[in-house]
Structures are given as C-alpha cells and as structure tokens.
Amino acid sequence: MENAAPMRDGEALLEAASRADGRPGTVRLLASRCTKYERDRALIKAAQNGHLAAVRELIQLIRAGDPKDNASEALYWAVHYGHSDVVHELISVSDPKNNNSLALRRAASGGYLNVVRELVPVSDPKANDSEALRLAALCNHLDVVKVLIPVSDPRAEESRALRVAARDGNADVVRELVPVSDTARVFQGELEKVVRAVREEGIEEVERQKVDFPSLRAVNALTPHMGENLLEQTVRDLPEDLLKLLPHLAAWRERMLVREAIESYALATPRRRRSL
C-alpha cells in the first residue's frame, strides 16, 4: 500500500489552526516556516473557528498590518460566528471600518450583543444610512437596537428602521424606536398602502392575506403609539369595513365614540335642568 504524501507546512498550519486542541507551540513553529499567504489563511480559519490561542500566535508572527489584508477578513469571520473574544483580539490589528463597517452590520444582524459593543467604538454605526440599526430592528434584536440607537440616525431613510420593525411586528423594538423616529410619517405611509390595497384588490382579498401583509402589521403595531389628534382624523376618514382589519384603530374609534356621547350628554344635561 502506497504511503500518503506528507502534509506540507501550509496545509499542516491550516489544520492546526482549524482544531480547538491545536497547541500554540505547533502553530508558532509551523507559521514560522510558511508564506505570508499561508499564515493569512490560517489566521482566517482560526478566527472562523473561534480558536483564540491560535489567533494570538498568528498575530504575533504576522508583520504589523497584515491582518488588515483581504478586507480584514479574519475579523469579519470572527464576527460572523459571534466569537467576541477573538474579535477583541483582532480589532487592534484590523480595520473595523472596512467596507462601510461591514463587521458591525454583520454583528447587528446576528444579534451578537457583546461583539456589537466591541465594534461600536471603532466602527461607523451611521454607515450605509445606519444600516446596522436597521438590520438589528428587522431581526428583532432588542438589546442590540438599544446599544445602536444613541450612535446611529434612527430617522435615516425616512425612519426605515422603525418601518421594518413595524412591518415585521416587532413590538418591543417598535417601542424603542418610536421616540426617536418620524413615527407619524411611517404610520401614514403604511396606512396609505393598506387603503390602496383595499381599493385595488377589495376588502375580502386583503383580509384573506392579512397574515402576510406587512403594511397591515405595521399599522397595527404603530397605532398604540400615535397621538390622539392624528388617530381621530384617521378613523373619521377610514371606511368602517376597513377597521375590522385594524383592531387597534377600531378599539380607539369605539373609545372616541363613547367619549363623544358622554360629552354630548354632559352638554345637554344643564339645558334639561333649566327647562324643568
């Protein structure tokens, strides 16, 4: 039987970096005999797998600045898999702002709170119109949203972070974003889409698909946060049959009608007494 070919140093280094039980001494010895390209590949593999000891060894052996090569790929993959300890180790030798702070956006979409906290001070949370906040809101990562709000622009792209959270029915995230967003504008925009759909497709069709109708979810999610004046004008203008698709608005209309009836009775009562 023919013996297997011996593993080259670069392949052996990649294997050592891939294994959680890879000994730092082995990584150091192999890396010293490998090319820069092979060391870079090993660093990326160790970062992907969250092997902190191997990452530390490889950083020491790679000349200053090299981890920034290939768009700081090692940092990105550590972020992608949520390895906060590896991210902490790589930040100082990487460029977290590379590709419009892609690493922060990935951490936000993944809900990696500790990673987000590591990256916020060295990234640009407002990159791509505060996309990191928008992704966290869309994916319903409430704690990440709380961290990102003070360093982002919640009103970017016409308060799109609030819009995507409302359209997905993420009530807790909506509650956080309402005070810092153009909530009335988002509400009115989504309500217009519902009204247009009813006009074009009919109330029965909209009711049939309401579970999969993001604008309908958005209006229902935002209604509890709207001011009385706007809601009063809204329910007066809406067809009554449409309100059955909007339970929060329907409930508000009932309260409004009861209040108006009480006020009318109170105004009429003194006149009755004077006439007696």
C-alpha positions as CSV (number, residue, x, y, z in Angstrom):
1,M,0.0,0.0,0.0
2,E,1.4,3.4,-1.0
3,N,2.1,5.8,1.8
4,A,0.2,9.1,1.9
5,A,2.2,12.1,0.8
6,P,3.5,14.1,3.8
7,M,1.4,17.2,4.6
8,R,3.1,20.5,3.5
9,D,3.8,23.1,6.2
10,G,1.0,25.4,4.9
11,E,-1.6,22.6,5.0
12,A,-0.4,21.5,8.4
13,L,-0.7,25.0,9.7
14,L,-4.2,25.3,8.3
15,E,-5.1,22.0,10.0
16,A,-3.6,23.2,13.4
17,A,-5.5,26.5,13.2
18,S,-8.7,24.6,12.5
19,R,-8.5,22.4,15.6
20,A,-9.6,23.6,19.0
21,D,-6.9,21.4,20.6
22,G,-4.2,22.8,18.3
23,R,-1.2,23.6,20.5
24,P,0.1,27.2,20.3
25,G,3.7,25.9,20.1
26,T,2.8,23.8,17.0
27,V,1.1,26.8,15.4
28,R,4.0,29.0,16.1
29,L,6.6,26.5,14.7
30,L,4.6,25.9,11.5
31,A,3.8,29.5,10.9
32,S,7.4,30.4,11.1
33,R,8.1,28.2,8.1
34,C,5.1,29.3,6.0
35,T,4.5,32.0,3.5
36,K,2.5,35.2,4.3
37,Y,-0.4,33.9,2.2
38,E,-0.5,30.6,4.2
39,R,-0.3,32.5,7.5
40,D,-3.2,34.7,6.4
41,R,-5.3,31.7,5.5
42,A,-4.6,30.1,8.9
43,L,-5.5,33.3,10.7
44,I,-8.9,33.4,8.9
45,K,-9.5,29.8,9.7
46,A,-8.6,30.2,13.4
47,A,-10.9,33.3,13.6
48,Q,-13.8,31.4,12.0
49,N,-13.5,28.6,14.5
50,G,-13.0,30.8,17.5
51,H,-9.6,29.5,18.4
52,L,-8.2,32.3,20.5
53,A,-4.8,30.8,21.3
54,A,-4.1,30.2,17.6
55,V,-5.2,33.7,16.7
56,R,-2.9,35.2,19.3
57,E,0.1,33.2,18.0
58,L,-0.6,34.0,14.4
59,I,-1.0,37.7,15.1
60,Q,2.4,37.8,16.7
61,L,4.1,36.1,13.8
62,I,2.4,38.2,11.1
63,R,4.1,41.5,10.5
64,A,2.1,44.6,11.7
65,G,-0.8,45.4,9.5
66,D,-1.2,42.1,7.7
67,P,-4.4,41.2,9.4
68,K,-5.9,44.2,7.5
69,D,-5.2,42.4,4.2
70,N,-8.1,40.9,2.3
71,A,-10.6,43.5,3.7
72,S,-9.8,42.4,7.4
73,E,-11.3,39.1,6.5
74,A,-10.2,37.4,9.8
75,L,-12.1,40.0,11.8
76,Y,-15.2,39.6,9.6
77,W,-15.3,35.8,10.1
78,A,-14.8,36.1,13.8
79,V,-17.8,38.5,13.9
80,H,-19.8,36.3,11.6
81,Y,-19.7,33.4,14.1
82,G,-20.0,35.6,17.2
83,H,-16.6,34.9,18.7
84,S,-16.4,38.0,20.8
85,D,-13.0,37.1,22.5
86,V,-11.4,36.7,19.0
87,V,-13.0,39.9,17.8
88,H,-11.5,41.7,20.8
89,E,-8.1,40.3,19.9
90,L,-8.3,41.2,16.2
91,I,-9.7,44.7,16.5
92,S,-6.4,46.4,17.2
93,V,-4.7,44.9,14.1
94,S,-7.7,45.1,11.8
95,D,-9.8,47.8,10.2
96,P,-13.3,47.6,11.6
97,K,-14.5,50.4,9.3
98,N,-13.6,48.4,6.2
99,N,-16.3,48.1,3.6
100,N,-18.5,50.6,5.4
101,S,-18.3,48.9,8.7
102,L,-19.4,45.6,7.4
103,A,-18.3,43.8,10.5
104,L,-20.7,45.9,12.7
105,R,-23.6,45.3,10.3
106,R,-23.0,41.6,10.4
107,A,-22.8,41.6,14.2
108,A,-26.1,43.6,14.4
109,S,-28.0,41.3,12.1
110,G,-26.7,38.3,14.0
111,G,-27.7,39.8,17.4
112,Y,-24.2,39.4,18.8
113,L,-24.5,41.9,21.6
114,N,-21.0,41.6,23.0
115,V,-19.5,41.8,19.6
116,V,-21.5,44.9,18.8
117,R,-20.3,46.5,22.0
118,E,-16.7,45.8,21.0
119,L,-17.2,47.2,17.5
120,V,-19.2,50.3,18.1
121,P,-16.3,52.5,19.4
122,V,-14.1,51.6,16.4
123,S,-16.7,51.5,13.6
124,D,-19.1,53.9,11.9
125,P,-22.7,52.9,13.1
126,K,-24.1,55.5,10.7
127,A,-22.5,53.8,7.6
128,N,-25.0,53.0,4.8
129,D,-27.6,55.2,6.4
130,S,-27.4,53.5,9.8
131,E,-27.9,50.0,8.2
132,A,-26.6,48.3,11.4
133,L,-29.6,49.7,13.4
134,R,-32.0,48.8,10.6
135,L,-30.7,45.2,10.5
136,A,-31.0,44.8,14.2
137,A,-34.5,46.2,14.1
138,L,-35.5,43.9,11.3
139,C,-34.2,40.8,13.1
140,N,-35.8,41.8,16.4
141,H,-32.6,42.1,18.4
142,L,-33.9,44.4,21.0
143,D,-30.7,44.7,23.1
144,V,-28.6,45.5,20.1
145,V,-31.1,48.1,19.0
146,K,-30.8,49.8,22.4
147,V,-27.0,49.9,22.0
148,L,-27.1,51.3,18.5
149,I,-29.8,54.0,18.8
150,P,-27.6,56.6,20.6
151,V,-24.8,56.3,18.0
152,S,-27.0,55.9,14.9
153,D,-29.5,58.0,13.0
154,P,-32.9,56.4,13.5
155,R,-34.5,58.8,11.1
156,A,-32.3,57.8,8.2
157,E,-34.1,56.7,5.0
158,E,-37.4,58.2,6.3
159,S,-37.1,56.2,9.6
160,R,-36.7,53.0,7.8
161,A,-35.5,51.2,11.0
162,L,-38.9,51.8,12.6
163,R,-40.7,50.9,9.4
164,V,-39.0,47.4,9.0
165,A,-39.6,46.7,12.7
166,A,-43.3,47.6,12.5
167,R,-43.8,45.7,9.2
168,D,-42.4,42.6,10.9
169,G,-44.5,43.1,14.0
170,N,-41.5,43.5,16.4
171,A,-43.4,45.3,19.1
172,D,-40.6,45.8,21.7
173,V,-38.2,47.2,19.0
174,V,-41.0,49.5,17.8
175,R,-41.5,50.8,21.3
176,E,-37.7,51.7,21.5
177,L,-37.7,53.4,18.1
178,V,-40.9,55.4,18.3
179,P,-39.5,58.3,20.4
180,V,-36.5,58.8,18.1
181,S,-38.2,58.3,14.7
182,D,-40.7,60.2,12.4
183,T,-43.4,57.9,13.6
184,A,-46.4,59.8,12.2
185,R,-44.9,59.7,8.7
186,V,-44.2,56.0,8.9
187,F,-47.7,55.3,10.2
188,Q,-49.4,57.4,7.5
189,G,-47.2,55.8,4.7
190,E,-48.1,52.3,5.8
191,L,-51.8,53.1,6.2
192,E,-51.9,54.5,2.7
193,K,-50.6,51.2,1.4
194,V,-53.4,49.4,3.2
195,V,-56.0,51.7,1.8
196,R,-54.6,51.4,-1.7
197,A,-54.6,47.6,-1.5
198,V,-58.2,47.6,-0.3
199,R,-59.2,49.9,-3.2
200,E,-57.4,47.9,-5.8
201,E,-57.9,44.3,-4.5
202,G,-61.0,44.5,-2.4
203,I,-61.5,44.1,1.3
204,E,-62.1,40.4,1.1
205,E,-58.7,39.8,-0.6
206,V,-56.8,42.0,1.8
207,E,-58.5,40.2,4.8
208,R,-57.6,36.8,3.3
209,Q,-53.9,37.7,3.1
210,K,-53.6,39.9,6.2
211,V,-51.2,37.5,7.9
212,D,-48.7,38.1,5.1
213,F,-49.4,41.8,4.6
214,P,-46.5,43.8,6.2
215,S,-48.2,47.2,6.0
216,L,-51.2,45.9,7.9
217,R,-48.9,44.6,10.6
218,A,-47.1,48.0,10.7
219,V,-50.3,50.0,11.2
220,N,-51.5,47.7,14.0
221,A,-48.0,47.9,15.6
222,L,-47.8,51.7,15.4
223,T,-51.4,52.6,16.4
224,P,-50.8,52.4,20.2
225,H,-48.0,55.0,19.8
226,M,-49.9,57.6,17.8
227,G,-51.2,60.9,19.1
228,E,-54.9,61.4,19.7
229,N,-55.4,64.1,17.0
230,L,-53.9,62.0,14.3
231,L,-55.9,58.9,15.3
232,E,-59.1,60.9,15.5
233,Q,-58.6,62.2,12.0
234,T,-57.6,58.8,10.7
235,V,-60.6,56.9,12.0
236,R,-63.0,59.6,10.7
237,D,-61.6,59.2,7.2
238,L,-61.4,55.4,7.0
239,P,-64.3,53.2,5.7
240,E,-65.9,51.3,8.6
241,D,-65.4,47.9,7.0
242,L,-61.6,48.5,6.8
243,L,-61.4,49.0,10.6
244,K,-62.1,45.3,11.1
245,L,-58.6,44.7,9.7
246,L,-57.2,47.2,12.2
247,P,-58.2,46.2,15.7
248,H,-56.3,48.8,17.5
249,L,-57.8,51.6,15.4
250,A,-61.2,50.0,15.7
251,A,-60.9,50.0,19.5
252,W,-59.7,53.6,19.5
253,R,-62.7,54.6,17.4
254,E,-65.1,52.9,19.9
255,R,-63.5,54.8,22.8
256,M,-63.8,58.0,20.7
257,L,-67.5,57.5,20.1
258,V,-68.1,56.7,23.8
259,R,-66.3,59.9,24.8
260,E,-68.2,62.0,22.3
261,A,-71.5,60.5,23.6
262,I,-70.6,61.3,27.2
263,E,-69.6,64.9,26.2
264,S,-72.8,65.4,24.3
265,Y,-74.8,64.1,27.3
266,A,-73.0,66.4,29.7
267,L,-73.6,69.4,27.4
268,A,-77.3,68.6,27.1
269,T,-77.9,67.9,30.9
270,P,-77.8,71.6,32.1
271,R,-80.3,72.6,29.4
272,R,-82.7,69.9,30.6
273,R,-82.4,71.1,34.2
274,R,-83.1,74.8,33.2
275,S,-86.2,73.7,31.2
276,L,-87.8,72.0,34.3
